Amino acid sequence: MTICTDGGEFLFGDVVNEEMELNERGIIVKREWLKTAELRKDIILDEYIIMPNHFHGVILIIDDGRGTARRAPTVERFSRPVANSFPTIVRSFKSAVTNRINQIRGTPGASVWQRNYYEHVIRNEDKLFKIRQYIQNNPLKWHLDRENPERVGLDKLEGEIFNLGKNTNYFFADKK
């Protein structure tokens, strides 16, 4: 999944020398992400990265042998959260981060995240490997990241993972 900040605001730190340096708000994101696994025993948090204006994370759903009743659905009934569904996990994470950040900023009720998020179901080991590689290398390739307003090019692996075709429109900052 990918969750972006409201308006693409750089809230969580900076990429310095191709490494992400978290600020106080970025550390809050990290703590709340790790707490997600403590609160839900039927998931495993896999690779993740906190970037200046977005977050990537992989959640593995534990198959306990009870079949479809234990799957984490990716949809909910309108205004009725489904316990341990993917949307409920994401909503809870976003809410906890927002509350903690707004406490330190003194901005109750202010938005931290965009309204929604991007999700991608990983269906095989090859795709999981590529997504892990993409997440691990995100700070190294910040100059190519689609969430970077100063992006200077395309990341081939990103296009492959997210099926971005040759006709995809990209917007780049002017080079000066």
N, C-alpha and C positions, 0 to 999 in steps of 0.2 A: 504494500500500500504506500501511497504518497499523500501526505497532508501538507498543504501550503499555508503560509501565514496570510492573514487578511491583507489584501492589497499588495502582497509580495514584500511586505516590510521585513527588513533584515533585523530580526529580533534576538537570535540565539547565539551570535558570535560572528567570527570572521574566518575566512580561509586565509591562512598565512603560510607562505612557503609550502603550498600544496597540502596543508594539514588544517583540519578544523579545530579552532580554538573556541571552546564554549565560554560564554559569559554566564552570569548568574541565572538568566532566563533559560539558557541552553542546558544548564545543570538541572534545572527544574524539570525540563522535558525528559532528560535522561533518567532522573529518579522516578518520575511517574511512569515511564515506559517499563522500567524494571519492576516496579510495584504491580504492574498489570499481571505478570506471571505469578506473583505471590497471591493475588486475589482470585485467580482462576487456575485451578489445578489441571484443567483439561486442555491447556495450551502450552506450547513451548515458544519462547521468543527466540527467533533465529537472528540472522544478520540485521543490523540497523545502522543508520547514520543520521545525525542531526546536522543540518546545513544551516546557513545564515537565515534562510527564509522558507525552509521546508524540512520535512522528515520523511525518511524511507524506512520501512520495517517489514519484516517477514514474520508471520505468525504461523506456526505449525499446529494443526489440530490433531490431538491425540486420538487415535482409533482404539477404543477400549473393547472392541469386539461386539458391541451392542447394536451395531448396524446404523441405519439412517436416523434413529432417534437421537444419536449423539453427535450428528453433524452440526457444525455451526452454520446456520443458513446465512446467505449473503443478502437476504431481503427480509423485511418485516411487514407486518400488517400495519396499515396506516395508523399512526400515533399509538401503536401498541408495541413497546419493546419486547423482544423475545430474549429471555435470559441466555447469556453466553453466545448470542449470535454475533457475527462479525460486526454489524452496524452498532450493536450495543457496546461491544468492546471498544470500538473506535470512539463512539460518543462519550463514554466514560473517561477515556484517556484524554480526549480534547477538553472535556469539562474540568477535569482535575488540573490540567496544565493551565487553563485559562484562569481558574480561580486563584491558583497560587501566584501566577504572574501578576494578575490584577491586584492582589494583596500587596506585593512589593512595589508596584508602580503607583498604588493609590488611585486606581482607575476602575472601580467596581462597575461591572456590566459592559466593559469595553471588549470588543472583539480581538481575539488573538489569531484565530484560524479562519481560513476561508469557510464558507458555508458547508461544503461537501468534501470529498476526498476521492482519490483515484484508487481503485482496487483492481487486482489482477490475480486470477486463480492460477496457481502454478500446478501444472498437471504431470510433470515428469522431472526426473533428476537432471537432465540436460538444461532445462529451463531454470531450475533452481540454482544450478551452478552458475549460469550466466547472470542471473539476478543478484546472487551473492557477490559475484565479481564486480558488477555494476555498482552496487552499494559500497563495497570496500574501496573502489577507485573513485568515488564521487568527488572527494576533495581534490584528488590529482587532476580530475577532468572538469573542475569547476568552470574553466573558461569555455567549455562546450555544453554546460548544463542548461537544459531548456528553461529552468527557473532563474537563471542568471540574466539580469537585464543587459549585461555587457557581453553576452555570449558572442564568440567569434567564429563558430563553426558547428559542425554536426558530430555527434558521437555515434559512430557506426553501431556499437553494441546497444546503445539506447534504442536506435531505430529497429534493430533486430528483435530485441526483447518486446518492445511495445508495438511492433508491426507498423512502424511509421513508413509509409510508402514513399516512393520517389516524388510523388506529387504533393507531399505535405508542405504547407506554407510555414516558413519560419521567419521570425522578425529578429533582426540583429541590431545592436547599438552601432551607431556610426563610428568607424575607426578614425582616429585623429592622430 
